[in-house]
Amino acid sequence: MGDEKNWGGIMDPLKVQEFLKWLQEHHLENHSLKAGSLFTNSLLIHH
């Protein structure tokens, strides 16, 4: 990995809450673990 500072943005509790809210709104609660991991991976790849 490189810049640990990026983890601050990725692990931002507000962003996590927003993402969980989005999952609930789209009825993806049952897939939250898988989707959350895809979401995190996409952040790691694109940042």
Secondary structure as UniProt FT lines:
FT   HELIX           5..10
FT   HELIX           13..25
FT   TURN            26..27
FT   HELIX           29..31
FT   HELIX           32..46
//
